[in-house]
Amino acid sequence: MTSPHDEPTLDDVILPEEPVTRDRTQHAKDPHPSDEVLEHRTELERQAVGSDDADPAGAYEHDATEA
């Protein structure tokens, strides 16, 4: 059986014990990563999931492949 006092109230809200940091890294006005950074991240993700589109040489530049 339930009584009217079993329903949640504002007294049930948990107060934070730590200060909240203002993280605006995903804010729309922040500078966006360059195309090279985005391409590198995409290649890392392709390598991680074993995509057919992944570069066989890998996502990182190696000394032997630098021009």
N, C-alpha and C positions, 0 to 999 in steps of 0.2 A: 504494500500500500504506500501511496505517496501522499505527502501533506503539502500544503502551499509553501512551506518553508524549505522544501527540498530543491526548489528551482535555483539556478545560479543567480547571483546578484553582483553588483559592482564590488562588494566586499571580497569576492572570490578572485579578483584580479591580482596577479603576482607583480609586485614592484621589482624593478630591475635592481640588482645589487652592484652592477658594474656600470661605469659611464659608457655611453654609446659613442663610438667614433664616427665622425662624419666622413663617409667614404663616397666620394663623388667620381670614382674612376669610370663608372658607366654612364655618367651624365652626358647628355647630347652635345653640350658645348665644349667638352674636353677635346683636345686634339686627337685625331684618329691615327692609328698606326699607318705607316707608309705601305705602299703596294708590295715592296720587297718583304716586309715583315709579315704581311698577310699571306703572301705566296709561300713563305717558309713555314708558317703555321699550318697552312693547308697541306703542304707536302708531309709534315710531321704526322698529321692526322691520317693521311693516305697510307703512310708507312705503318702506322699503329694498327689500322684495321685490315691491312693486307689488300688494299684496293688494286684492281687491275690497272688503274691510271697512275699508280705510284712510280716514281723514277727508280729504275733498277740500281742506280748508283747511290741512292739514299738521299736524305734531306740535307746533309751537311756537305760543305765544300771541303775537299781534301787538298793537301799541299800538291799532290801529283796532278790534280785537275785544274789548279789555278793557272790563269794565263799570265 
